[in-house]
Amino acid sequence: MEINWRDYITTDSKILNGKPIIKSTRISVELILELFALGWTYEMIFESYPQLSIEQIRSVFLFLKENLETDRYFSFAKTA
């Protein structure tokens, strides 16, 4: 099954200052990425946030992948 991150990720200027979040939650994409970076597993995330689905978590990575492919990322990399 192909997942479209747009079905699961959104922004709202009234929630977390407009950071990308998982729809219908106050859980940011940034938080999920940070948890994985800290060594959390899917199981640990689901235990702490049982309202999340596997599709929602996977959409975080698809969102990140697509945004890394944009010119904004490559423009930044050239100046760094």
C-alpha positions in Angstrom: 0.0 0.0 0.0 1.4 3.4 -1.0 1.1 6.1 1.6 0.6 9.7 0.7 2.1 11.8 3.5 -0.4 14.6 2.8 -3.1 12.4 4.1 -1.4 12.3 7.5 0.7 15.5 7.9 -0.5 19.1 8.1 0.3 22.5 9.5 -1.8 24.9 11.4 -0.5 28.2 12.6 -2.5 27.8 15.8 -0.8 24.5 16.7 2.9 24.4 17.7 3.6 27.7 15.8 2.8 26.1 12.5 5.2 23.2 12.7 4.3 20.2 10.6 2.2 17.8 12.8 0.4 14.5 12.4 -3.2 15.4 11.6 -5.7 15.5 14.4 -2.9 15.5 17.0 -0.4 18.0 18.5 2.4 15.6 17.8 5.0 17.2 15.5 7.0 15.6 12.8 10.0 16.9 14.6 9.2 15.0 17.8 8.8 11.7 15.9 12.1 12.2 14.2 13.8 13.1 17.4 12.4 10.0 19.2 13.9 7.8 16.4 17.2 9.7 16.6 17.3 9.0 20.3 16.9 5.3 19.7 13.2 4.8 20.3 11.6 1.9 18.4 8.2 1.8 16.8 7.0 -0.2 19.8 8.2 2.5 22.2 6.5 5.2 20.2 3.2 3.3 20.0 3.3 2.6 23.7 3.7 6.3 24.5 1.4 7.5 21.8 -1.2 4.7 21.2 -3.4 7.0 19.1 -0.8 6.8 16.3 -0.9 4.4 13.4 1.9 2.8 11.4 0.8 4.9 8.4 1.1 8.1 10.4 4.7 7.2 11.4 5.7 6.2 7.9 4.2 9.4 6.6 6.7 11.4 8.7 9.6 9.8 6.8 7.9 10.3 3.4 7.3 14.0 4.3 11.0 14.3 5.2 12.1 12.5 2.1 10.0 14.7 -0.2 11.2 17.9 1.5 14.8 16.9 1.3 14.4 16.5 -2.5 13.4 20.1 -2.9 15.6 22.9 -4.1 15.5 24.5 -0.7 17.6 21.7 0.7 20.1 21.7 -2.2 20.4 25.5 -2.0 21.2 25.2 1.7 23.7 22.5 1.1 25.6 24.6 -1.4 26.0 27.5 1.0 27.0 25.4 4.0 
